[in-house]
Amino acid sequence: MKRLTFLLALLLLGCANAAMAQDAIPVYGYQIVQKYPHDTKAYTEGFFYLNGYFYEATGTVGESQVRKVDVKTGEVLQKLDLPPPDYGEGIVAWKNRLMELTWQSHHGFIYDLKTFKKLGTFEYPGEGWALTADNKHIYMSDGTPTIRVLDPATLKQVGQIDVTANGQPLHNLNELEWVKGQIYANVWLSNAIVRIDPASGKVVGVINLTGLAPKPGDTPDPTNDVLNGIAYDAKQDRLFVTGKRWPWIYEIKLVPPAVTSPAAK
């Protein structure tokens, strides 16, 4: 087993100390800056911050919604139900529109960002997991090591980013967020967020969030109520993370890897 595959396997098991031992890819810790209420019925699939509000998409058939949420109180200020058989997934804002993926229906929805009125649909092959954007493109994950690059005007694929960690394809890329020129991605069923260089597809950092999740007895389904949700407030440089049915949204600050001098090795 190659070294990074071993590292990621350890992260999937939540083994922080062993993960820190590998030095090819920096592993960051975290500090909690603040926490905000989160609806414990929200099975978080999509998540972003915009103009003072959280926007969240929840999953499962019959319970999928798009929501606008008050940051401080967790109150749902606006919502749109997604009727069966669709299973809601990732969301992203582009200008005055909001786009939403569905998991296995092979289509997404376009809404008016302000009113949530449905404006149209778009099609894509395969599964839909998550969306984010920079100022030129929209990026889409589908559970594979490939992040699709979409034209915001047509929502057609115009490129792709093949994500690798020490040369190995990295599967289970889930919720995405564009942060300071990098793509942050939850690794599904893990305590890890990876930092991806969009130019090369290489993982250039791992954020180990072991210890942040609720205790197993505090959520309805601990096996599936996992870390999933990254939001970034670029104006105030604030990073938020949450999980499926978690009681809290956490604002966190990254703790850089410890620097070890050659003499200390």
SULCOR-V670965 format. One record per residue. N is the residue number from 1. OMEGA is omega in whole degrees, 0 to 359 (NA if undefined). BURIAL is 1 if it has 16 or more other C-alpha atoms within 10 Angstrom, else 0. D_CENTER is the distance of its C-alpha to the mean C-alpha in Angstrom with 2 decimals. Layout:
n=N omega=OMEGA burial=BURIAL d_center=D_CENTER
n=N omega=OMEGA burial=BURIAL d_center=D_CENTER
//
This chain:
n=1 omega=182 burial=0 d_center=27.10
n=2 omega=192 burial=0 d_center=25.86
n=3 omega=182 burial=0 d_center=24.78
n=4 omega=175 burial=1 d_center=21.08
n=5 omega=177 burial=1 d_center=20.85
n=6 omega=178 burial=0 d_center=22.51
n=7 omega=183 burial=1 d_center=20.18
n=8 omega=175 burial=1 d_center=17.06
n=9 omega=178 burial=0 d_center=19.15
n=10 omega=178 burial=1 d_center=20.00
n=11 omega=178 burial=1 d_center=16.48
n=12 omega=177 burial=1 d_center=15.80
n=13 omega=180 burial=0 d_center=18.90
n=14 omega=183 burial=1 d_center=17.93
n=15 omega=189 burial=1 d_center=20.88
n=16 omega=186 burial=1 d_center=20.25
n=17 omega=179 burial=0 d_center=23.82
n=18 omega=180 burial=0 d_center=24.16
n=19 omega=182 burial=1 d_center=20.90
n=20 omega=183 burial=1 d_center=22.30
n=21 omega=180 burial=0 d_center=25.37
n=22 omega=188 burial=0 d_center=23.98
n=23 omega=181 burial=0 d_center=24.39
n=24 omega=179 burial=0 d_center=23.36
n=25 omega=181 burial=1 d_center=19.72
n=26 omega=177 burial=1 d_center=19.36
n=27 omega=183 burial=1 d_center=17.67
n=28 omega=169 burial=1 d_center=16.72
n=29 omega=183 burial=1 d_center=17.25
n=30 omega=169 burial=1 d_center=16.46
n=31 omega=176 burial=0 d_center=18.58
n=32 omega=178 burial=0 d_center=17.95
n=33 omega=183 burial=0 d_center=19.20
n=34 omega=173 burial=0 d_center=19.03
n=35 omega=185 burial=1 d_center=17.69
n=36 omega=182 burial=1 d_center=17.62
n=37 omega=178 burial=1 d_center=18.33
n=38 omega=181 burial=1 d_center=15.87
n=39 omega=182 burial=1 d_center=17.35
n=40 omega=172 burial=1 d_center=17.74
n=41 omega=184 burial=0 d_center=18.20
n=42 omega=177 burial=1 d_center=14.77
n=43 omega=194 burial=1 d_center=12.94
n=44 omega=175 burial=1 d_center=9.50
n=45 omega=177 burial=1 d_center=7.88
n=46 omega=188 burial=1 d_center=6.95
n=47 omega=171 burial=1 d_center=7.04
n=48 omega=180 burial=1 d_center=8.78
n=49 omega=178 burial=1 d_center=12.06
n=50 omega=172 burial=0 d_center=15.23
n=51 omega=175 burial=0 d_center=18.86
n=52 omega=181 burial=0 d_center=18.85
n=53 omega=167 burial=1 d_center=16.80
n=54 omega=170 burial=1 d_center=13.47
n=55 omega=187 burial=1 d_center=12.64
n=56 omega=172 burial=1 d_center=11.10
n=57 omega=179 burial=1 d_center=11.43
n=58 omega=184 burial=1 d_center=12.68
n=59 omega=187 burial=1 d_center=13.75
n=60 omega=183 burial=1 d_center=16.95
n=61 omega=180 burial=0 d_center=20.05
n=62 omega=179 burial=0 d_center=22.11
n=63 omega=183 burial=1 d_center=19.60
n=64 omega=180 burial=1 d_center=16.99
n=65 omega=163 burial=1 d_center=16.86
n=66 omega=187 burial=1 d_center=15.55
n=67 omega=166 burial=1 d_center=16.18
n=68 omega=193 burial=1 d_center=17.07
n=69 omega=173 burial=1 d_center=17.17
n=70 omega=185 burial=1 d_center=19.42
n=71 omega=188 burial=1 d_center=17.68
n=72 omega=186 burial=0 d_center=20.66
n=73 omega=185 burial=0 d_center=21.78
n=74 omega=181 burial=1 d_center=18.88
n=75 omega=176 burial=0 d_center=21.27
n=76 omega=185 burial=1 d_center=20.14
n=77 omega=184 burial=0 d_center=22.06
n=78 omega=180 burial=0 d_center=21.53
n=79 omega=177 burial=1 d_center=20.26
n=80 omega=178 burial=1 d_center=20.70
n=81 omega=176 burial=0 d_center=21.16
n=82 omega=187 burial=1 d_center=20.28
n=83 omega=174 burial=0 d_center=23.35
n=84 omega=9 burial=0 d_center=23.73
n=85 omega=185 burial=0 d_center=23.45
n=86 omega=179 burial=1 d_center=20.08
n=87 omega=185 burial=1 d_center=16.86
n=88 omega=179 burial=1 d_center=14.22
n=89 omega=189 burial=1 d_center=10.75
n=90 omega=178 burial=1 d_center=8.46
n=91 omega=175 burial=1 d_center=10.20
n=92 omega=175 burial=1 d_center=11.21
n=93 omega=173 burial=1 d_center=14.45
n=94 omega=184 burial=1 d_center=17.12
n=95 omega=184 burial=0 d_center=20.38
n=96 omega=181 burial=0 d_center=21.70
n=97 omega=172 burial=1 d_center=19.65
n=98 omega=180 burial=1 d_center=16.49
n=99 omega=179 burial=1 d_center=15.27
n=100 omega=174 burial=1 d_center=13.85
n=101 omega=166 burial=1 d_center=13.45
n=102 omega=189 burial=1 d_center=15.18
n=103 omega=187 burial=1 d_center=14.70
n=104 omega=181 burial=1 d_center=18.16
n=105 omega=177 burial=1 d_center=20.31
n=106 omega=174 burial=0 d_center=19.91
n=107 omega=176 burial=1 d_center=19.73
n=108 omega=183 burial=1 d_center=17.66
n=109 omega=177 burial=1 d_center=18.94
n=110 omega=182 burial=1 d_center=19.74
n=111 omega=167 burial=1 d_center=20.53
n=112 omega=185 burial=1 d_center=22.29
n=113 omega=184 burial=1 d_center=19.89
n=114 omega=187 burial=0 d_center=22.64
n=115 omega=187 burial=0 d_center=24.14
n=116 omega=176 burial=1 d_center=21.58
n=117 omega=180 burial=0 d_center=24.53
n=118 omega=181 burial=0 d_center=23.84
n=119 omega=183 burial=0 d_center=24.92
n=120 omega=179 burial=0 d_center=24.36
n=121 omega=173 burial=0 d_center=22.51
n=122 omega=186 burial=0 d_center=21.44
n=123 omega=174 burial=0 d_center=21.59
n=124 omega=176 burial=0 d_center=19.84
n=125 omega=175 burial=0 d_center=20.67
n=126 omega=183 burial=0 d_center=18.70
n=127 omega=174 burial=1 d_center=15.63
n=128 omega=182 burial=1 d_center=12.82
n=129 omega=186 burial=1 d_center=9.25
n=130 omega=180 burial=1 d_center=6.93
n=131 omega=166 burial=1 d_center=8.26
n=132 omega=183 burial=1 d_center=8.63
n=133 omega=164 burial=1 d_center=12.11
n=134 omega=181 burial=0 d_center=14.63
n=135 omega=180 burial=0 d_center=18.22
n=136 omega=188 burial=0 d_center=19.29
n=137 omega=169 burial=1 d_center=16.85
n=138 omega=182 burial=1 d_center=13.91
n=139 omega=187 burial=1 d_center=11.57
n=140 omega=173 burial=1 d_center=10.69
n=141 omega=181 burial=1 d_center=9.49
n=142 omega=180 burial=1 d_center=11.87
n=143 omega=178 burial=1 d_center=11.63
n=144 omega=175 burial=1 d_center=14.11
n=145 omega=183 burial=1 d_center=14.31
n=146 omega=172 burial=1 d_center=14.75
n=147 omega=180 burial=1 d_center=12.51
n=148 omega=176 burial=1 d_center=14.75
n=149 omega=185 burial=1 d_center=16.01
n=150 omega=171 burial=1 d_center=17.28
n=151 omega=183 burial=0 d_center=20.13
n=152 omega=182 burial=1 d_center=19.15
n=153 omega=184 burial=0 d_center=22.71
n=154 omega=185 burial=0 d_center=23.05
n=155 omega=173 burial=1 d_center=19.55
n=156 omega=180 burial=0 d_center=21.24
n=157 omega=180 burial=1 d_center=19.92
n=158 omega=179 burial=0 d_center=21.61
n=159 omega=178 burial=0 d_center=20.16
n=160 omega=176 burial=0 d_center=17.76
n=161 omega=179 burial=1 d_center=16.18
n=162 omega=189 burial=1 d_center=17.07
n=163 omega=179 burial=1 d_center=14.96
n=164 omega=174 burial=1 d_center=17.26
n=165 omega=187 burial=1 d_center=17.70
n=166 omega=175 burial=1 d_center=21.39
n=167 omega=181 burial=0 d_center=22.25
n=168 omega=177 burial=0 d_center=20.67
n=169 omega=181 burial=1 d_center=18.15
n=170 omega=182 burial=1 d_center=14.81
n=171 omega=174 burial=0 d_center=13.86
n=172 omega=173 burial=1 d_center=11.11
n=173 omega=187 burial=1 d_center=8.27
n=174 omega=186 burial=1 d_center=5.64
n=175 omega=187 burial=1 d_center=2.35
n=176 omega=171 burial=1 d_center=3.68
n=177 omega=176 burial=1 d_center=5.89
n=178 omega=183 burial=1 d_center=9.59
n=179 omega=174 burial=1 d_center=11.32
n=180 omega=176 burial=0 d_center=15.05
n=181 omega=176 burial=0 d_center=15.39
n=182 omega=172 burial=1 d_center=12.69
n=183 omega=173 burial=1 d_center=9.37
n=184 omega=182 burial=1 d_center=6.91
n=185 omega=168 burial=1 d_center=5.02
n=186 omega=170 burial=1 d_center=4.80
n=187 omega=189 burial=1 d_center=8.28
n=188 omega=180 burial=1 d_center=9.11
n=189 omega=178 burial=1 d_center=12.05
n=190 omega=173 burial=1 d_center=11.95
n=191 omega=188 burial=1 d_center=11.89
n=192 omega=164 burial=1 d_center=10.50
n=193 omega=177 burial=1 d_center=7.98
n=194 omega=177 burial=1 d_center=9.77
n=195 omega=188 burial=1 d_center=11.01
n=196 omega=172 burial=1 d_center=12.28
n=197 omega=185 burial=1 d_center=15.44
n=198 omega=180 burial=1 d_center=15.28
n=199 omega=184 burial=0 d_center=19.07
n=200 omega=186 burial=0 d_center=19.55
n=201 omega=183 burial=1 d_center=16.40
n=202 omega=171 burial=1 d_center=17.14
n=203 omega=184 burial=1 d_center=14.93
n=204 omega=177 burial=1 d_center=16.52
n=205 omega=176 burial=1 d_center=15.03
n=206 omega=175 burial=1 d_center=13.46
n=207 omega=183 burial=1 d_center=12.40
n=208 omega=183 burial=1 d_center=14.03
n=209 omega=175 burial=1 d_center=13.13
n=210 omega=179 burial=1 d_center=15.95
n=211 omega=182 burial=0 d_center=17.86
n=212 omega=184 burial=1 d_center=15.32
n=213 omega=175 burial=1 d_center=14.96
n=214 omega=174 burial=1 d_center=17.81
n=215 omega=185 burial=0 d_center=20.96
n=216 omega=182 burial=0 d_center=21.31
n=217 omega=186 burial=0 d_center=23.83
n=218 omega=175 burial=0 d_center=21.83
n=219 omega=184 burial=1 d_center=19.60
n=220 omega=186 burial=0 d_center=21.11
n=221 omega=186 burial=0 d_center=19.53
n=222 omega=181 burial=1 d_center=18.41
n=223 omega=183 burial=0 d_center=17.83
n=224 omega=181 burial=0 d_center=15.06
n=225 omega=191 burial=1 d_center=13.96
n=226 omega=175 burial=1 d_center=11.43
n=227 omega=176 burial=1 d_center=8.68
n=228 omega=179 burial=1 d_center=5.54
n=229 omega=179 burial=1 d_center=4.39
n=230 omega=178 burial=1 d_center=4.57
n=231 omega=183 burial=1 d_center=7.68
n=232 omega=175 burial=1 d_center=10.54
n=233 omega=186 burial=1 d_center=14.19
n=234 omega=183 burial=0 d_center=15.92
n=235 omega=182 burial=0 d_center=19.35
n=236 omega=178 burial=0 d_center=19.37
n=237 omega=180 burial=0 d_center=17.04
n=238 omega=180 burial=0 d_center=15.02
n=239 omega=181 burial=1 d_center=11.63
n=240 omega=175 burial=1 d_center=10.23
n=241 omega=176 burial=1 d_center=8.25
n=242 omega=179 burial=1 d_center=9.08
n=243 omega=182 burial=1 d_center=9.41
n=244 omega=180 burial=1 d_center=11.23
n=245 omega=176 burial=1 d_center=14.64
n=246 omega=179 burial=1 d_center=14.42
n=247 omega=185 burial=1 d_center=17.21
n=248 omega=163 burial=1 d_center=15.60
n=249 omega=185 burial=1 d_center=12.97
n=250 omega=164 burial=1 d_center=13.56
n=251 omega=184 burial=1 d_center=14.26
n=252 omega=171 burial=1 d_center=14.52
n=253 omega=181 burial=1 d_center=16.46
n=254 omega=176 burial=0 d_center=16.08
n=255 omega=183 burial=0 d_center=19.24
n=256 omega=177 burial=0 d_center=20.41
n=257 omega=177 burial=1 d_center=21.88
n=258 omega=179 burial=0 d_center=25.49
n=259 omega=180 burial=0 d_center=27.98
n=260 omega=179 burial=0 d_center=30.71
n=261 omega=181 burial=0 d_center=33.97
n=262 omega=183 burial=0 d_center=35.73
n=263 omega=183 burial=0 d_center=38.62
n=264 omega=182 burial=0 d_center=36.53
n=265 omega=NA burial=0 d_center=35.28
//
